[in-house]
Amino acid sequence: MHMTETVSTDEGAAPTRGRVAAWAFWDWGSAAFNAVVTTFVFTVYLTGSSFGDENVISAQLGWALAIAGLLVAVLAPITGQRSDTSGRRKFWLGVNTLVVVVITAAMFFVQASPSYLVLGLFLVAAGNVFFEFASVNYNAMLAQVSTPLTIGKVSGFGWGMGYLGGIVLLLVVYFGFIDPEVGLFGVTSENGLAVRVSMLLAAAWFGLSALPLLLRVPEYRAPAAERREKVGFFASYRVLGHDVARLWRTSRHTVYFLAASAIFRDGLAGVFTFGGVLAASVFGFSAGEVIIFAIAANVVAGVATMSVGLLDDRLGAKPVIMTALVGLLVSGLVVFFLHDGGQVVFWTAGLALTLFVGPAQSASRTFLARLIPAGREGEVFGLYATTGRAVSFLAPTAFATMVTIFGEAYWGILGIMLVLLLGLVLLIPVRAKQQQIR
């Protein structure tokens, strides 16, 4: 298939290695939010004893993220659709990335006191909203930097760059601020200063890493045949309703995939969101030990995701996703049943979990990207974000419910595994080869 049948850029030019690298550097920088803010540093700091009862705060974090998910569910497909029709996909990626950078920098002001908890929760939730908006446009640009024969490899390269970026940034954060009694610039852990300064570094990291994409990858221009008349914001929902109905008629298994992937992706998000919290609360990891584990986890995940991207192009995305989900379930159950085994259990089974998370995420993105016709990437990836966020309460709710019923944090692991299992069951009947959306 010729490239112009899949995507149109401003010049119709074929993807180059330079554009692929520039695109992937956004993923490299996104580790500042994914790894440092939401998984291994800021949320671990926020759910620590300095802010109150750890179990209560963990539940509050879950509800804050659920509210953020609701906002994304309502707004993501519309923002994606409008970026398609306006031809300003890269522009809105830049705007939303800038907002995330500012929010991350604002986390510096969250001092280690219960009176700052609400501010911290608000910033995490708001950051998640705008990061998802940015991700919609970023994912939509995948077709601009790949061909139908390389899309799995390019997607896996992007995810892998994200993990590798996380390694480098976490190393700097750990050895520069978290581990030393007196870190760079005289920073200490008093009043959470080491974590707070790390947020400033994370903000700068993300902002600088986004520049290559904004400078090297051209703005999207829809083919003339695919261009639509611009409509008002609320009228966009009527257009969206018509598009979803047409999608149901012409490619029903795409709808099935959106539903299944929404559920298992929420389970994957739960692994990340609560992984650091579980390491600290169940397995006794210190803040520094959580970061060391995070570095090792990113190494494993990065190598696995880049390697499996090649298999994605050869075997297809569905076998990769199915294998990864089964691997996640087995590894998660080992963590659950052997939780009394101490840190060695989390080091082994926890690293096994990270082996499968990245491939599942990357293959899910390519599964959908192969189905989208030129001119509707932003809209359909917005719908992808919406279906994911529409059920984003599942993993936090399952986690919190199991902890509440059984009174021990490790039961939350089983809650997340149940979400992954449901997603796997729903994915089984989805056909890998489907009619394209028209």
N, C-alpha and C positions, 0 to 999 in steps of 0.2 A: 504494500500500500504506500502510495506516495505521501510525503509529509503533509502536503497541502490539503489532503483529504481528512487530516486529523486536527490540524490547528493552523491558524493563520496568525503570523506576527505582523509587525508593521511593515516588514519587507518580504515576508514569506520565506525567509532564509531558514536553511536547515540548522538544527542545533549544533553548537560547537562545544568542544571541551571547556573552553573558557566560560561559556554561559552555564554549562552544567556545574562547574566549580563555583561560580558566582551564586547560582541558585542554592547550592548545597551549603554555602557559608551562612545563609540565614538559619538553616537547621543547626549548624555549628554554634551560632550565637544563641539560639533558642534554649540551649541547655542552661543558660543563665536563669531562665524562668522555670523550665521543667525540673531540672535537677536541684538547683540552689534554692529557689523559692518554694516550690510546691512539694518537694519530696524529701530532701535530705538536710536542709539547713533551716530555712525560715519557719516552716510548719512544725518542725521538731522543736525549735525554740519557742514557738507560740503555744504549743501544747505541753510545755514544761511546767514544773511546779511554781515558777515565778509568777505565773498568771492565774493560778488557782488549781482546783482539782483536775488532774490530768484526764481522767475518763470523761468528766463533764465537758471539758474544753474540746476533746476529740469529737464528741457528739455535736458541739456547737460548730466546729469546723465543717463537719459533714453537712449541717443545715445551711451554712453560709455558701458552700459550694453548690448545694441543691438550688438555692435561690439564683445563683449565677447561671446555673444550667437552664433554668426556666427562661431567663432573659435571652440566652443564646438560642434556645429552641424557638422562641417567638421571632427573633430578629435576623438570625444567620442566613436563612434562605433568601430573604429580601435584600439584605446587603450584598450578598453574592450575585443575585440576579441583576441588581442595579449596577454593579461594577462591570458585569458583562455588557449590558446595553450602553453604558456610558463610555466604554472603552478606557476606563481609568482603573483597571484592576491593580496595576503596580502602585498607582498613586494611593489607593486605599490601604494597600499592604503597608506602605510607608507610614501613613497616618496612624494606623492601629498599632504598628510596631513602636512608633514614637510614644503613644499613650502608655503602652506597657513599660517602656523604659522609664517614663516619668513616675509611674506607679511604683515600680521596683525601687527607684531611688527614694521615694517617699517612705519606704519601709524603714529607712534610717531613723525616723522619728518615733518608732514603736519601742519605747523603753521597757525594761523588764519589770513591769508592774501591772497588777490586775486592771488598773484604770486605763491602760492602753490596749486592752484585749479587743475591744470593739473596733478600734482603729485598725488593728492588725487583721482581724477577720474581714473587715470591709475592703482593705487593700488586696488581700488574697482573692476575695470574690471578684472585685472589679478587674483585677489583673487577669483572672481567668476569662472573663467576658471578652475583653479586648484581645487577649491572646487567641481566643477561638476565632474572632472576626478576622484577625490577621492570617490565621492558619487556613481559613476558607480560601482566601485569595492566593496564598502560597501554594496550597495543594492544586488549585486551578491552573497554576502556571507550570505544573509538571509536564503537561502536553507540549508546552512551548520549548522545553529543553530536552525532549526525548523523542524517540520514534516508536511506532508500535512494537518493534523488535527489541528495543532497549529500555522500555519503560520500567520493567521490573528492576533491572540493574541500576538505573538512575534513581528510582525511588529508594531502593535499598542503600545506595550510596549516600543519599540525603539523610536518611535515618541514622546510618552509621556515623556520618559526620556529626550529627547531634550528640551521639554517645561519646565520640572522641572529644568533642568540645567540652562535654561535661567532665571528662577525665582531667583535662588540662586546667579548667576553671576550679574544680574541686581541689586539685593539688595546690593551686595558688591560695585558695581560701584556707585550706587546712594548715599548710606550713607557713602561710603569711600572717594569719590572724587567729585561727581557732586553737591550734595546738600550743604555740608558745605562751608562756605567762605574760611576756611583753612582746607583741608582734610588731609588724612593720609600722612605722610612724608612731611607735610608742603605744599602740592600741592594746588594751587589756580586755578581759571578759567582764569587767565591772559594769553593771547595769546593761548587760547584753551588747556592749559596744563592739565586740569582735564580730558578732553576727550582723549588727547594724551596718558597720563599715563594709562588710562583705556584700551587703545589698547595693551599696554604691558602686562597688567593683562590678557586680553582676549587671547593673544597669548600663554602665559604660561598655561592658563586653558585648551585650546584645546590640546596642546602638551601632557600634563600630562594625560588628560582624554583618549587619544588615546592609551596609553601604555597597559592597560589591554587587549584590543583586540589583539594587536601585540604580546603580551606575552602568552595569553591563548588560542586563537582560532588558530587551525592548518592551515598551508598553504593548499590551494586547490590542489588536484591531480585528474586530469580527468581520468575517467574509460578508460581502454585500447581501448575499442570499440569506444570511442568518441574522441580519440586523433587525431589531425590533424598534417600534416606536416607543419613545419614553413615556412612562405613565407616572402618575402621582404615587406617593409612598403607600397610601392605603389601597389604591387600585392595584398595586403590585401583589397584594394578597389574592385578589381575584385571578390575576394572571397565574400565580403560583398554583391555585386550586385547579385551574384548567390543565396546567402542565402535569400535575400529579395524577389527575384523572387519565390523561393521555398516556402517561408512563404505565399506569395500571393496565390499560388496554393493550399497549404495544409491547411491553417488556415486563411482564408480571414478576418474573423471577428477580428482576432488579429491585423491585419493591420488597420481595422476600429477603433479599440480601441486605437491604437497608435496615430492615427490622432485626435480622439476626446479628448483623455487625454492630448495631446500636447497643445490643445487650452485651455481647462479648467484649466490645471496646470499653464499655463502662466497667466491666470486670478488670480489664487491663489497667484502666485508670485507677481502680481501687488498689491494685497491686502497688502502683507507684505512690498514690496518695498516702496510704497507710503503712507502706513498707518501712519507712524510717521510724514512724511512731511505734510499730510493733517491735522493731529491733531494740529500741530504747526501753519500752515498757515491759516486754515479755522476756527478752533475752539479755537484758542488762547492759546493752551497749551504751557507752558514754557518747557525748556529742561528737567527740573526735573519732571514736571507733565507728560511728555511723557513717562519717565521711570517708574513712578508709574503706569500709565495705562498699560505699557508693562508687568509689574510684574503681575497685575491682569489678563491681557489677557493670559499670559502663564499658570497661575493657571487653568483658565477655559479650555484652549485648552488642557493642559496636562491631566486633569481628563477626559475630553470628549473623547480624543483619546484612552486612555487606556481602558475606558469602552466600547467604540464602537468596539474595536478590538475583543471583545468576540462575539458581534453580527455578525461581519464579518465572523467568523468561522461557525456560526449557519445559518445565512440567505444568505450569499454570499456577495461579494464585491459590485456588481452593485447596489442593493437597498440602501446600505450605501452611495455610491457616489451620486446617484440621490437625495436622501433626503438631503444630505449635500449641494449640489449645489442649490437646491430650497431654503433652509434656507439662504444661502449666498445672493441669489438674493433679497429675502424679506428684509433681514437686511440691505443690501446695499442701497436699494431704500428708506428705512426709513431714513438712514443717509442723502441721497441726498435731499429728499423732506423736511426734518425737519432741514436742516443745520442752519437755523436762530435760532433754539432753544438753541444754546449754548452748553457748555461742557456736560450737562446732556444727550443730545442726543447721543453724541459720546460715552459717558460712557456706555449707555444702548445698543444702536444698534451696537456700535463698539465691545463691548464684545460679543454680539450675533454672530457677524461675526466670532470671534475667536472660538466660540463653534463648528463651522462647518468646518473650514479650515483644522485642523489636521485630522479628520476622512476622509475627501476627499483625502488627500495626502496619508495616510496610506493604505486605501482601494484600491487606484489606484495601489500602489506598489504590494499589495498581489494579485490583479486581474491578473496582468501580471506574477508574480512569479509562480503562479499555472500552467502556461502554458509552462514554459521553461523546456526542458529536461536537464539532467545532462551534464555538459561540455560546455554549451553555455550561462550561466547566464551573464557573463561579456559582451559578444557580444550583447545579446538582451537588457540588461539594458543600454548598450552604445547606441543602437538604440533608446531606450526609452528616453535617455537624448538628443539624436540628434533630434528626432521629436519634443521634447519640445523646444529645443533651435532654431530649424528651424523656429519656429513661435514666438520666444521670443521678436520680435519687436512689436507684436500685442498690449499687454497691455500698454507698454510705449508710443507707437504711438497713441493708442486710447485715453489715458490719455492726452497726449500733444495736440492732435488735438482738443479735446473738450475744453480744457483750452484756446487754441489759438482762437477758433471760438467765444466762449462766454465770454472770458476775465476774468473769475472767476475760482479759483482753484477747487471749489467744483464740477464743471462740470466734472472734471476728474474722479470722482466717477462713474458717469454714463458710461464713456468710459470703465472702468474696468468691470462694470456689463454687458455690451454688449458682451464682450469677454467671460465671464462666461456663458451667455445665449447661445451663439453659441456652446460652448463646450457641454452644456447640450443637445441641440437639436441633435447634432451629436452622442451623446452617446445613445440616446433612442433606435435606431434600433440594437445596438450591442448585440449579444447573449452572455449571461453569461456563458453558457456551450458550450465549443468548443472542437474541435479535437486538440489534442496536436501537437506541432511542431515536425516534424520528418525529 
